[in-house]
C-alpha cells in the first residue's frame, strides 16, 4: 500500500509539472474553461457509455442511469465514463 501511495504522489507531481509546462505563456492564445456537467449531463454521458451494455428493459435502464448520475455529483465526463467502465469490468 505504501509503494502505491508513493507512486500515486509521484504521478500527480509529474502530471502537474507537464500541465504547467504545456500552458506556459505564449503556448496558447486562449483558454476555454468548461463547466462540469450537471445531473442531466452526466446521465447523457452515461447513456453514451452504456450503449453496448445490457441494462434490462428501457425503464430499468433509465432508472439505473438516473441513479448513477445522481450519485456522481461534481464528476467530469471522463470520470463518469471511467467509473462506469470500472463497475462493468
matplotlib code that plots the C-alpha trace (Angstrom):
import matplotlib.pyplot as plt

x = [0.0, 2.8, 4.5, 1.2, 0.7, 4.3, 3.8, 0.5, 2.1, 5.0, 2.5, 0.5, 3.6, 4.8, 1.4, 1.3, 4.7, 3.8, 0.5, 2.2, 4.8, 2.1, 0.2, 3.2, 2.8, 2.8, 1.8, -1.9, -3.7, -6.9, -8.1, -11.6, -13.0, -15.6, -18.1, -18.6, -21.8, -25.0, -27.0, -28.8, -25.4, -23.9, -26.9, -26.4, -22.7, -23.6, -26.1, -23.4, -21.0, -23.8, -25.0, -23.4, -24.4, -27.5, -29.2, -32.5, -35.8, -35.8, -37.5, -34.9, -32.1, -33.4, -33.7, -30.2, -28.7, -30.6, -29.4, -25.8, -25.9, -27.4, -24.6, -21.7, -22.1, -19.1, -17.7, -16.5, -17.5, -14.2, -14.6, -18.2, -17.1, -14.2, -16.3, -18.8, -16.1, -14.7, -18.1, -18.8, -15.3]
y = [0.0, 2.4, 1.9, 2.5, 5.8, 6.9, 6.0, 7.9, 11.0, 10.9, 10.6, 13.6, 15.7, 14.7, 15.4, 18.9, 19.6, 18.7, 20.5, 23.7, 23.2, 22.9, 26.0, 28.3, 31.8, 32.1, 28.5, 29.1, 32.2, 31.5, 29.3, 27.9, 26.8, 24.1, 23.7, 20.2, 18.6, 18.7, 15.6, 15.6, 16.0, 13.1, 11.0, 11.7, 10.9, 7.6, 6.8, 7.1, 4.9, 2.3, 1.9, -1.6, -2.8, -4.8, -2.9, -4.7, -3.2, 0.6, 1.7, -0.2, 1.2, 4.8, 4.3, 2.9, 5.7, 8.3, 6.8, 6.6, 10.3, 11.3, 9.6, 11.2, 14.9, 17.1, 14.4, 15.2, 13.3, 11.4, 10.4, 9.3, 7.1, 5.7, 4.8, 3.1, 1.0, 0.0, -1.2, -3.2, -4.9]
z = [0.0, 0.8, -2.6, -4.4, -2.4, -3.3, -6.9, -7.0, -5.4, -8.0, -10.8, -9.6, -9.2, -12.7, -14.2, -12.6, -14.0, -17.5, -17.4, -16.2, -19.0, -21.6, -20.6, -20.3, -21.6, -25.4, -25.9, -26.4, -27.5, -25.5, -22.7, -22.7, -19.4, -19.5, -16.6, -15.1, -16.2, -14.2, -13.3, -16.7, -18.5, -16.5, -17.4, -21.1, -20.8, -19.0, -21.8, -24.4, -22.5, -21.7, -25.3, -25.6, -22.2, -21.5, -18.7, -19.0, -20.2, -21.1, -17.9, -15.8, -17.8, -17.5, -13.7, -13.5, -15.5, -13.4, -10.2, -11.4, -12.4, -9.1, -7.1, -9.0, -8.3, -9.4, -11.7, -15.1, -18.2, -18.2, -14.5, -15.1, -18.1, -16.1, -13.1, -15.4, -17.1, -13.7, -12.5, -15.6, -15.8]

ax = plt.figure().add_subplot(projection="3d")
ax.plot(x, y, z, "-o")
ax.set_aspect("equal")
plt.show()
